[in-house]
Amino acid sequence: MYREAGRTDEMVARYREWIAAEPDELVWRSGLARHFLEAGARDRARAVWEEWFALPVGPERARALDVADALEGLGLDELALRAAERAVEGGAEAEAALLFVYDLHRDRGRLDQARAALDRLDEVAGPGSPARMPLSDCLERLGDLERAVSVLEGVREFRGAADAGEDLEMRLAWLYSEIGEEEKALELWKDLWTRIK
């Protein structure tokens, strides 16, 4: 409405009012930053989000991972990674944040940084963590099949063979075949077959 009427200064002022009233409502920051990006004012778009980073950290703050996602959507990768790091430091979302970092780097073709994020995830995610399965998938996508196998073996050992789950075991059997461990693959397929029958 403002833009169509050529009243962009009023629009910016209104966004600033909304941001001041609701500093953690990400739609306001995203809208204003998008306007600046479309106008070629990348520094001003970054400044909108720098204000969020300057806010005191606390439970009332928007989830850092939501901020990272919004920033990635705007193409502000450096700030997205910074928000993801804040989520890692916060602890509660560390595993999801590291998967986010991996995805962002992989999508941008920065495979060394993607691997580094997975290395960090491997250190952070305990043997019973739900993040171990996606970790294995990510390693497989990067072609590190032996490490993917190692992660799945660790999950299977933690859960116990009886409770490992068919999906995990089928994936593990397939990966065994891929890395030339045919005997292990066959043994696992036979075990699966007898349990499914």
Phi, psi and chi 1 to 4 in degrees:
 res  aa     phi    psi   chi1   chi2   chi3   chi4
   1 MET       -  -54.8  177.9  173.4   91.1      -
   2 TYR   -61.7  -45.3  -73.1  106.0      -      -
   3 ARG   -63.1  -44.9 -171.9  177.5  -53.7 -176.7
   4 GLU   -62.3  -31.4  -71.3   77.2   13.3      -
   5 ALA   -87.4    1.3      -      -      -      -
   6 GLY    73.1   23.9      -      -      -      -
   7 ARG  -108.6   53.2  -63.1  163.2   39.9 -155.7
   8 THR   -67.4  -30.9   55.5      -      -      -
   9 ASP   -62.3  -41.2  -71.6  -15.0      -      -
  10 GLU   -64.6  -39.3  -72.3  179.1   53.4      -
  11 MET   -61.8  -46.4 -180.0 -174.6   74.7      -
  12 VAL   -60.7  -43.6  168.6      -      -      -
  13 ALA   -61.9  -41.9      -      -      -      -
  14 ARG   -64.5  -44.8 -177.8   55.1   57.7  101.1
  15 TYR   -57.3  -42.7  -91.8  124.8      -      -
  16 ARG   -62.9  -38.3  -66.5 -133.4  179.8  -96.2
  17 GLU   -62.5  -46.0  -70.9  171.5   18.2      -
  18 TRP   -63.3  -41.6  -67.3  -26.6      -      -
  19 ILE   -63.6  -42.0  -69.6  168.8      -      -
  20 ALA   -63.2  -38.3      -      -      -      -
  21 ALA   -75.0  -35.6      -      -      -      -
  22 GLU  -135.0   77.1  -61.4  178.1  -76.3      -
  23 PRO   -63.2  -18.1   17.3  -25.7      -      -
  24 ASP  -104.8    8.1  -72.0  -62.9      -      -
  25 GLU   -84.0  100.4 -176.5   55.3   57.7      -
  26 LEU   -66.4  -23.7  -57.9 -177.0      -      -
  27 VAL   -62.8  -33.4   69.7      -      -      -
  28 TRP   -68.9  -47.1  -52.7  140.2      -      -
  29 ARG   -62.8  -43.0  -74.0 -172.1 -166.8  -77.5
  30 SER   -62.4  -42.7  -68.6      -      -      -
  31 GLY   -62.9  -44.7      -      -      -      -
  32 LEU   -68.4  -43.3 -176.9   54.8      -      -
  33 ALA   -62.3  -41.2      -      -      -      -
  34 ARG   -61.3  -42.1 -173.5  172.7  -52.9  -75.7
  35 HIS   -57.9  -47.3  162.9   70.8      -      -
  36 PHE   -63.9  -40.0  -72.6  141.4      -      -
  37 LEU   -63.3  -43.1  -72.4  169.1      -      -
  38 GLU   -65.4  -26.6  -70.9  170.0   -2.4      -
  39 ALA   -87.8    1.2      -      -      -      -
  40 GLY    80.3   15.8      -      -      -      -
  41 ALA  -105.1   69.0      -      -      -      -
  42 ARG   -59.9  -39.6 -169.3  171.1 -174.0   81.6
  43 ASP   -61.5  -38.7  -72.0  -14.6      -      -
  44 ARG   -69.5  -35.7  -69.1 -175.9   75.7 -174.4
  45 ALA   -64.2  -43.7      -      -      -      -
  46 ARG   -61.6  -40.1  -73.9  179.1   52.0   83.3
  47 ALA   -62.0  -34.7      -      -      -      -
  48 VAL   -58.5  -40.8  169.2      -      -      -
  49 TRP   -83.5  -29.5  -72.6   99.1      -      -
  50 GLU   -58.1  -33.7  -71.5  -70.8   -6.5      -
  51 GLU   -60.6  -38.8  -66.7  166.6    7.0      -
  52 TRP   -65.1  -42.8 -178.5   84.7      -      -
  53 PHE   -63.1  -26.9  -75.5  102.6      -      -
  54 ALA   -79.8  -14.0      -      -      -      -
  55 LEU   -66.3  148.0  -66.1  170.8      -      -
  56 PRO   -60.9  139.1  -11.2   19.2      -      -
  57 VAL   -74.7  135.6  175.1      -      -      -
  58 GLY  -174.8  172.8      -      -      -      -
  59 PRO   -65.1  -21.0   18.8  -26.7      -      -
  60 GLU   -78.8  -12.1   72.3  -78.8    2.7      -
  61 ARG   -69.4  151.2  -69.6  -75.5   72.7   89.1
  62 ALA   -59.6  147.2      -      -      -      -
  63 ARG   -58.7  129.3  -72.4  178.1   54.7 -125.3
  64 ALA   -59.6  -32.5      -      -      -      -
  65 LEU   -70.1  -33.5 -155.2   45.3      -      -
  66 ASP   -65.6  -39.2  -69.6  -20.5      -      -
  67 VAL   -63.7  -44.9  171.5      -      -      -
  68 ALA   -58.2  -43.0      -      -      -      -
  69 ASP   -63.7  -43.7 -167.7   49.8      -      -
  70 ALA   -62.4  -42.1      -      -      -      -
  71 LEU   -67.2  -38.6  -73.0  161.6      -      -
  72 GLU   -62.1  -41.5 -179.2 -169.7   20.5      -
  73 GLY   -60.5  -27.2      -      -      -      -
  74 LEU   -89.2   -5.6  -68.3  167.5      -      -
  75 GLY    81.0   16.5      -      -      -      -
  76 LEU   -97.2   68.2  -63.0  170.6      -      -
  77 ASP   -60.2  -41.1  -71.7    2.7      -      -
  78 GLU   -59.7  -43.2 -178.7 -177.5  -39.7      -
  79 LEU   -72.2  -34.6  -67.3  177.2      -      -
  80 ALA   -60.7  -43.3      -      -      -      -
  81 LEU   -65.6  -36.5  -69.0  168.5      -      -
  82 ARG   -64.3  -42.2 -161.0  164.4  130.7 -156.2
  83 ALA   -65.2  -40.3      -      -      -      -
  84 ALA   -63.1  -39.0      -      -      -      -
  85 GLU   -63.9  -35.8  -75.1  -58.6  -34.7      -
  86 ARG   -63.1  -39.3 -176.9  175.3  -77.1 -170.8
  87 ALA   -65.4  -38.8      -      -      -      -
  88 VAL   -62.4  -45.4  171.0      -      -      -
  89 GLU   -63.9  -33.4  -69.1  163.7   13.3      -
  90 GLY   -66.8  -22.9      -      -      -      -
  91 GLY    89.6  -47.2      -      -      -      -
  92 ALA   -63.6  -31.9      -      -      -      -
  93 GLU  -115.4   22.1  -63.5 -178.7  -58.5      -
  94 ALA   -57.6  -46.2      -      -      -      -
  95 GLU   -65.6  -46.2  -65.0  169.0   -3.6      -
  96 ALA   -63.2  -37.7      -      -      -      -
  97 ALA   -65.7  -39.5      -      -      -      -
  98 LEU   -69.3  -34.0  -72.0  167.8      -      -
  99 LEU   -65.5  -37.7  -74.4  167.8      -      -
 100 PHE   -61.0  -47.2  172.0   89.9      -      -
 101 VAL   -59.9  -44.4  170.9      -      -      -
 102 TYR   -57.3  -51.1  157.5   79.0      -      -
 103 ASP   -59.7  -44.5  -78.9  -27.8      -      -
 104 LEU   -61.2  -48.4 -168.8  148.9      -      -
 105 HIS   -64.3  -43.4  -76.5  -51.3      -      -
 106 ARG   -62.9  -43.8 -170.6 -156.4   65.6 -151.5
 107 ASP   -62.2  -27.9  -69.1  -12.4      -      -
 108 ARG   -93.2    3.1  -56.8  -61.1 -168.1 -102.4
 109 GLY    80.4   14.4      -      -      -      -
 110 ARG   -96.3   77.7  -61.1 -174.5  -61.9 -107.1
 111 LEU   -71.2  -31.5  -59.8 -175.3      -      -
 112 ASP   -63.9  -43.0  -71.8  -18.8      -      -
 113 GLN   -68.5  -34.4  -69.8   94.7  -32.6      -
 114 ALA   -62.8  -43.8      -      -      -      -
 115 ARG   -62.4  -40.2  -80.0 -171.9 -169.6   87.2
 116 ALA   -62.0  -38.6      -      -      -      -
 117 ALA   -64.1  -39.3      -      -      -      -
 118 LEU   -68.4  -35.9  -65.5 -177.9      -      -
 119 ASP   -60.9  -43.3  -69.7  -17.5      -      -
 120 ARG   -65.0  -41.4  -70.1  175.6   65.5 -161.8
 121 LEU   -61.9  -40.5  178.5   58.9      -      -
 122 ASP   -60.2  -35.2 -162.1   12.1      -      -
 123 GLU   -74.0  -36.8  -68.3  173.6   15.1      -
 124 VAL   -81.9  -39.7  169.0      -      -      -
 125 ALA   -81.4  114.3      -      -      -      -
 126 GLY   -66.0  171.4      -      -      -      -
 127 PRO   -61.4  -26.4   16.8  -25.4      -      -
 128 GLY   -98.3    6.0      -      -      -      -
 129 SER   -68.4  139.2  167.6      -      -      -
 130 PRO   -63.1  -17.0   -6.8   10.7      -      -
 131 ALA   -74.8  -11.5      -      -      -      -
 132 ARG   -65.5  -37.7  -57.5  -60.4  -69.0  175.1
 133 MET   -65.9  -50.8  -65.6  -65.8  -71.9      -
 134 PRO   -61.3  -32.5  -12.6   16.3      -      -
 135 LEU   -58.6  -46.3  171.4   60.3      -      -
 136 SER   -61.6  -44.0  176.6      -      -      -
 137 ASP   -59.4  -43.5  -70.5  -16.8      -      -
 138 CYS   -65.0  -42.4  -65.7      -      -      -
 139 LEU   -61.6  -40.5  -71.8  164.7      -      -
 140 GLU   -62.0  -42.9 -177.7 -175.3  -27.0      -
 141 ARG   -61.9  -30.3  -85.1 -173.1 -125.4  128.1
 142 LEU   -86.0    1.0  -69.7  179.4      -      -
 143 GLY    86.7    7.5      -      -      -      -
 144 ASP   -93.4   70.5 -163.9  -14.9      -      -
 145 LEU   -66.8  -36.7  -58.3 -175.4      -      -
 146 GLU   -65.6  -39.2  -68.9 -174.5    1.9      -
 147 ARG   -69.6  -36.2 -119.9  178.5  109.2 -163.6
 148 ALA   -60.5  -42.0      -      -      -      -
 149 VAL   -61.9  -46.2  164.6      -      -      -
 150 SER   -58.2  -41.8  177.5      -      -      -
 151 VAL   -64.3  -45.8  169.0      -      -      -
 152 LEU   -64.8  -38.5  -72.6 -176.6      -      -
 153 GLU   -60.9  -39.6  -73.1  174.1  -25.0      -
 154 GLY   -64.5  -40.9      -      -      -      -
 155 VAL   -64.4  -44.7  172.7      -      -      -
 156 ARG   -61.8  -42.4 -173.6  171.8 -170.1 -106.9
 157 GLU   -64.5  -41.8 -177.7  178.8  -28.2      -
 158 PHE   -64.6  -44.8  178.0   82.4      -      -
 159 ARG   -75.4  -27.2  -69.1 -179.0 -176.8  173.8
 160 GLY    91.8  141.2      -      -      -      -
 161 ALA   -56.1  -38.1      -      -      -      -
 162 ALA   -67.9  -28.1      -      -      -      -
 163 ASP  -110.1   11.9  -63.8  -39.4      -      -
 164 ALA   -65.8  -33.0      -      -      -      -
 165 GLY    97.0  140.6      -      -      -      -
 166 GLU   -64.3  -39.5  -68.2  170.5    6.5      -
 167 ASP   -60.4  -45.5  -72.5  -15.1      -      -
 168 LEU   -61.9  -45.8 -178.9  148.2      -      -
 169 GLU   -69.2  -36.1  -66.6 -161.8  -37.3      -
 170 MET   -64.8  -41.8  -76.0 -169.6  -78.8      -
 171 ARG   -63.7  -43.3 -167.4   86.6 -164.0  143.8
 172 LEU   -63.9  -43.2 -174.8   54.5      -      -
 173 ALA   -61.4  -43.3      -      -      -      -
 174 TRP   -62.4  -44.7  179.4   80.9      -      -
 175 LEU   -65.1  -37.6  -77.3  169.5      -      -
 176 TYR   -55.7  -44.5  -82.6  144.9      -      -
 177 SER   -62.0  -40.6  -67.3      -      -      -
 178 GLU   -64.6  -30.8  -70.5  -64.9  -58.0      -
 179 ILE   -98.9    8.8   63.9  169.3      -      -
 180 GLY    86.3   12.5      -      -      -      -
 181 GLU   -93.1   64.6  -64.7  -80.6   -6.8      -
 182 GLU   -63.1  -36.9  -64.6  -60.8  -21.2      -
 183 GLU   -65.3  -43.6  -72.7 -174.7   23.8      -
 184 LYS   -63.5  -40.7  -75.2 -176.2  178.0  178.9
 185 ALA   -61.9  -47.3      -      -      -      -
 186 LEU   -62.4  -42.6 -174.1   58.0      -      -
 187 GLU   -61.5  -42.8 -176.7  179.8  -38.2      -
 188 LEU   -68.8  -40.5 -159.6   47.5      -      -
 189 TRP   -62.5  -42.8  -77.7  120.3      -      -
 190 LYS   -61.6  -44.8  -77.6 -179.3 -175.5  176.9
 191 ASP   -61.2  -43.9 -175.8   49.6      -      -
 192 LEU   -62.0  -44.6  -86.5  164.1      -      -
 193 TRP   -60.8  -43.6 -176.9 -108.8      -      -
 194 THR   -67.3  -34.3   55.2      -      -      -
 195 ARG   -73.7  -34.8  -80.9 -171.8  -82.7  147.1
 196 ILE   -73.5  -37.7  -67.8  170.3      -      -
 197 LYS   -61.0      -  -84.1  172.6   67.6  175.0
